[in-house]
Amino acid sequence: MAAAFTFDAYKLIEIAYKPILDVDSSKPEEDISKPSADKKEKQYNINVGSNTVVGREEKNKFRMELNITVSGSIDAKISLFGYFTGTGFYASDETELNQMIPIGISLLLPIARSILAGVTAQDGSVPFLLPTINVSEMLSPSNSESTEK
């Protein structure tokens, strides 16, 4: 069986990262040499959005923009472009575009996860790993585009 799309390339468009520090500057005597054992699990909110553009001259070419924003335990934003080519597997252009969205997001999420983990590891803390996201559930009409942990 032939693939419905080929993944041609990706391009990092934007990345921003700001750690949320656990240090209370009003308590200079606080021991900051090691993490506190009584801290609760850090909370965060993840928003995932995408926009897909079809090529003007080549209708089988797609560019998807994936935007991920994380707030809470860290503040981060990452935006990627993914470039795809449809193989003519689907009978109509509309069906092809509708199928491209979950496939494109599923292919770009691991790339965004890897980039974000690498950047967050550079400040000496534990890298932030985006959790696995159920793309089908996220895109269902009964769900919003947010995943909260």
C-alpha positions in Angstrom: 0.0 0.0 0.0 1.4 3.4 -1.0 1.7 6.2 1.5 -0.9 9.0 1.1 1.7 11.7 1.8 5.4 12.2 1.7 7.1 14.3 4.4 9.5 16.5 2.5 11.1 18.8 5.1 10.5 20.9 8.2 11.7 24.3 9.2 11.9 25.8 12.7 10.1 29.2 12.6 10.2 30.3 16.2 11.2 29.0 19.6 11.0 30.9 23.0 11.7 29.5 26.4 11.6 30.9 29.9 12.0 28.7 33.0 9.8 29.4 36.0 12.1 29.5 39.0 11.1 27.9 42.3 13.3 30.2 44.3 11.6 32.6 46.7 13.8 35.7 46.5 12.2 37.1 49.7 13.9 34.2 51.7 17.6 34.6 51.2 18.3 31.8 53.7 16.4 29.2 51.5 18.7 26.3 50.6 18.8 26.3 46.9 21.6 23.7 46.6 19.0 20.9 46.0 15.4 20.6 45.0 12.8 20.5 47.7 11.3 17.1 48.3 7.9 18.5 49.3 7.2 20.3 46.0 4.1 19.1 44.2 4.2 17.8 40.6 4.5 20.8 38.4 1.4 21.8 36.5 1.4 23.0 32.9 -1.1 23.8 30.1 -0.3 22.9 26.5 -2.0 24.5 23.6 -1.6 23.0 20.1 -2.7 24.7 16.9 -2.1 24.2 13.3 -2.8 25.8 9.9 -2.4 24.1 6.6 -1.9 25.9 3.2 -2.3 24.2 -0.1 0.1 25.0 -3.0 -1.2 27.5 -5.6 0.2 25.8 -8.7 0.8 22.3 -7.3 -2.4 21.3 -5.4 -0.7 18.2 -4.0 1.9 20.3 -2.1 1.0 21.3 1.5 2.7 23.5 4.1 1.5 23.0 7.7 2.3 25.4 10.5 2.3 23.8 13.9 2.3 26.0 17.0 2.7 24.7 20.5 2.5 26.9 23.6 3.3 25.7 27.1 2.5 27.6 30.2 2.8 26.8 33.9 6.0 25.1 35.0 7.7 26.7 32.0 6.8 29.3 29.5 7.6 28.0 26.0 6.5 28.5 22.4 7.6 26.6 19.3 6.5 27.0 15.7 7.4 24.7 12.9 6.6 24.5 9.2 6.2 21.0 7.7 6.2 20.5 4.0 4.3 17.5 2.5 3.4 16.2 -0.9 0.1 14.3 -1.5 0.5 11.2 -3.6 -3.0 11.2 -5.2 -4.2 8.5 -2.8 -7.5 10.3 -2.0 -10.2 10.8 -4.6 -10.8 14.5 -3.8 -8.6 17.5 -2.8 -10.9 18.2 0.1 -10.5 14.7 1.5 -6.8 14.9 1.0 -6.6 18.2 2.9 -8.8 16.8 5.8 -6.5 13.7 6.0 -3.4 15.9 5.9 -4.2 17.7 9.2 -3.9 14.7 11.6 -1.0 13.2 9.7 0.9 16.4 9.6 0.4 17.1 13.3 1.4 13.5 14.1 4.6 13.8 12.1 5.6 17.3 13.4 4.9 16.7 17.2 7.9 14.4 17.8 10.2 17.0 16.1 8.8 19.8 18.3 9.2 17.5 21.3 12.8 16.8 20.5 13.7 20.5 19.9 11.9 21.7 23.1 13.6 19.0 25.2 17.0 20.0 23.9 16.4 23.7 24.5 15.1 23.1 28.0 18.0 20.8 28.9 20.4 23.6 28.1 19.7 25.6 31.3 20.8 22.7 33.6 17.4 21.6 34.7 15.5 18.4 33.8 14.4 18.7 30.2 10.7 19.4 29.6 9.2 16.6 27.5 5.9 17.2 25.7 3.6 14.4 26.7 2.2 12.1 24.1 -0.8 13.8 22.5 -3.7 11.8 21.1 -4.1 13.8 17.9 -7.4 12.1 16.8 -9.0 12.9 20.2 -7.5 16.5 20.1 -9.1 17.1 16.7 -12.5 15.7 17.5 -15.3 18.2 17.5 -16.1 17.5 21.2 -12.6 18.6 22.3 -10.8 21.9 22.4 -7.3 22.3 21.1 -5.9 22.2 24.7 -4.4 19.3 26.6 -3.9 20.0 30.3 -1.9 18.0 32.8 
